[in-house]
């Protein structure tokens, strides 16, 4: 994948002349999941772009969604579940996103207009042979420093970030707790793209309702898990399993309390 980045500047401009092409950009996230310790973790994300729309998703979640789309069962574990289990669907033209957070009790989704007040700097440098320029903005309670490539006409980037005059190659917060960096790219086929319709709007709540429901779930998952299992026979064994699952979830969120937005 790193070999791809060396050829990036020479190929991407020409490949984007064909608007029907779907491009996948690979971003590595290095982040600090807990406020209680300094341990850093890594995750790999996909940014799939098609004209003025895109989908940003963690690699493992993309693979799980693909299995679900063809009705293949898999064993859901806490290794694949977590704070990074979201999907961001963007409309670059309207500067809006839909964030879908996949909890064990169901999916919470909200729509938000993103109007980042980017401050462009004249500072420039090279990242993996890509000429980039510095920009800064505030979002989600953090100050973000981005490096974008004006030579790459994709006005997008990781998570909700967009609107710069070129692809975001690197972005991190000023506390050095979240850091996305572009590590590769390739063209993909339509079948590899997300199966859902971009900007699908079913089941949306307000962002305020999303935050409230998410907080309630992380503090006490059991009532929401039970509600999600309404209509299912709950014998003593099933209830014990659900309580154990709820306790494991509660501990997981306590140990992973340093969210991207705060």
DAHUZI-V493608 format. One record per residue. PSI is psi in degrees with one decimal (* if undefined). OMEGA is omega in radians with two decimals (* if undefined). BURIAL is # if it has 9 or more other ideal C-beta (glycine too) atoms within 8 Angstrom, else .. Layout:
BEGIN
psi:omega:burial
PSI:OMEGA:BURIAL
PSI:OMEGA:BURIAL
END
This chain:
BEGIN
psi:omega:burial
-37.8:3.13:.
-26.3:3.06:.
-33.5:3.12:.
-38.7:-3.04:#
-28.8:-3.13:#
-28.3:3.13:.
-0.5:-2.98:.
-54.3:-3.03:#
-27.9:-3.06:#
-20.1:-3.01:.
-30.0:-2.93:.
-37.0:-3.10:#
-43.7:-3.12:#
-36.6:-3.12:.
-28.3:-3.14:#
-3.2:3.06:#
-17.5:3.08:.
102.7:-2.98:.
-19.4:-3.11:.
-6.4:-3.13:.
141.6:3.04:#
128.2:-3.12:#
137.8:3.06:#
123.5:3.06:#
136.1:-3.11:#
124.8:3.11:#
130.5:3.03:#
128.7:3.10:#
126.1:2.96:#
124.2:-3.02:#
162.1:3.14:#
100.2:-3.01:#
-20.3:-3.05:#
144.1:3.03:#
-8.5:-3.03:.
-17.9:3.13:.
174.4:-3.04:.
8.0:-3.11:.
133.8:3.11:.
146.0:3.10:.
167.4:3.12:.
147.1:3.05:.
155.1:3.10:#
133.0:-3.12:#
153.2:3.01:#
138.1:2.90:#
106.0:3.12:#
122.1:-3.05:#
139.3:3.07:#
107.6:-3.09:#
-118.5:-3.07:.
17.8:-3.12:.
155.0:3.12:#
163.0:3.05:#
130.4:3.13:#
124.4:-2.99:#
148.5:3.07:#
143.0:-3.04:#
-49.3:-3.09:#
-37.2:3.14:.
-38.9:3.09:#
-42.8:-3.13:#
-38.1:3.11:.
-42.0:3.11:#
-37.2:3.12:#
-38.1:3.10:#
-42.9:3.12:#
-34.5:-3.10:.
-27.3:3.12:.
20.2:3.04:.
36.8:3.03:.
124.4:-3.13:.
143.9:3.02:.
158.0:-3.10:.
110.0:-3.13:.
125.3:-3.12:.
169.1:3.14:.
-15.5:3.10:.
-27.2:3.14:.
-12.0:3.14:#
150.0:3.05:#
-165.2:-3.06:.
-17.1:3.13:.
20.1:-3.03:.
39.7:-3.12:#
167.0:3.06:#
133.0:3.10:#
119.3:3.11:#
123.5:-3.02:#
147.0:2.90:#
104.3:-3.05:#
-27.5:-3.10:#
-44.5:-3.14:.
-3.8:-3.10:.
49.8:3.12:#
155.3:3.13:#
155.9:2.86:#
122.1:3.08:#
127.3:3.13:#
116.0:-3.10:#
115.8:-3.02:#
96.9:3.07:.
161.7:3.11:#
-24.6:-3.12:#
-0.1:-3.13:#
-175.8:-3.09:.
128.4:3.01:.
129.4:-3.08:#
142.7:3.03:#
157.6:3.09:#
141.6:-3.11:#
138.8:2.98:#
129.7:-3.09:.
110.8:3.11:#
79.1:-3.12:.
134.3:3.11:#
78.8:-3.10:.
135.7:3.00:#
110.4:-3.10:.
135.2:3.08:.
159.3:3.05:.
-1.4:-3.14:.
131.8:-3.12:.
157.8:3.08:.
-174.7:3.10:.
133.1:3.04:.
114.9:-3.10:#
46.8:3.11:#
11.1:3.08:.
126.2:3.08:#
123.8:-3.09:#
158.4:3.14:#
148.7:-3.06:#
142.4:3.02:#
153.1:-3.11:#
149.4:3.11:#
160.4:3.06:#
136.7:3.06:.
138.5:3.03:#
32.0:3.12:.
10.5:3.11:.
155.1:3.02:#
127.4:-3.02:.
137.5:3.06:#
118.7:-3.09:#
153.0:3.01:#
118.1:-3.06:#
156.2:-3.11:#
105.8:-3.12:#
-21.4:-3.14:.
-9.6:-3.13:#
103.3:-2.99:#
58.8:3.05:.
112.6:-2.98:#
53.5:-2.96:#
179.5:3.13:#
-170.9:-3.11:#
161.0:3.10:#
-130.4:-3.11:.
0.3:-2.98:#
131.8:-3.13:#
178.6:3.02:#
2.0:3.05:#
156.2:-3.11:#
53.2:3.14:.
164.5:-3.10:#
136.1:3.05:#
118.2:-3.12:#
-31.7:-3.14:#
142.2:3.06:#
136.6:3.10:#
157.6:3.10:#
161.2:-3.03:#
-17.7:3.11:.
-1.2:-3.12:.
38.1:3.13:.
-20.5:3.08:.
126.5:-3.06:#
109.7:3.05:#
138.5:3.10:#
132.7:3.10:#
129.8:-3.12:#
-2.6:3.11:#
173.2:3.10:#
158.6:3.02:#
161.6:2.99:.
145.1:3.10:.
164.6:3.14:#
166.1:3.12:.
-35.1:-3.10:.
-22.9:3.12:.
-13.8:3.14:.
164.6:3.09:#
141.0:-3.09:#
-22.1:-3.11:.
162.1:3.07:.
129.1:3.14:.
134.3:-3.10:#
27.3:3.03:#
135.1:-2.97:.
14.9:-3.10:.
141.3:3.04:.
25.1:-3.12:.
144.0:2.99:.
171.9:3.05:#
159.6:3.11:.
-34.4:3.12:.
-43.0:3.11:.
-38.1:3.09:#
-49.0:-3.12:#
-43.2:3.14:.
-47.2:-3.14:.
-38.6:-3.14:#
-42.3:3.12:#
-44.4:3.12:.
-40.3:-3.13:#
-42.5:-3.09:#
-31.7:-3.14:#
-38.0:-3.10:.
85.9:-3.05:#
-23.1:-2.98:#
-50.6:-3.12:#
-37.5:-3.12:.
-36.4:3.06:#
-41.7:3.13:#
-40.2:3.10:#
-38.7:3.13:.
-24.6:-3.12:#
17.1:3.14:#
138.6:-3.11:.
-9.9:3.11:.
133.5:3.14:.
127.1:-3.09:.
94.8:3.06:.
-179.4:-3.08:.
-41.8:-3.14:.
-42.9:-3.14:.
-40.2:3.14:#
-40.4:3.10:#
-42.1:3.11:.
-40.3:-3.14:.
-39.3:3.10:#
-40.6:3.11:#
-41.1:3.11:.
-41.7:3.13:#
-41.6:3.12:#
-40.4:3.11:.
-40.6:3.10:#
-44.3:-3.13:#
-45.2:3.11:#
-39.2:3.13:.
-47.4:-3.11:#
-31.4:3.06:#
-35.6:-3.13:.
-10.9:-3.12:#
64.2:-2.98:#
4.3:-3.09:#
80.0:-3.05:#
161.6:3.13:.
-47.1:3.08:.
140.3:-3.07:.
*:*:.
END
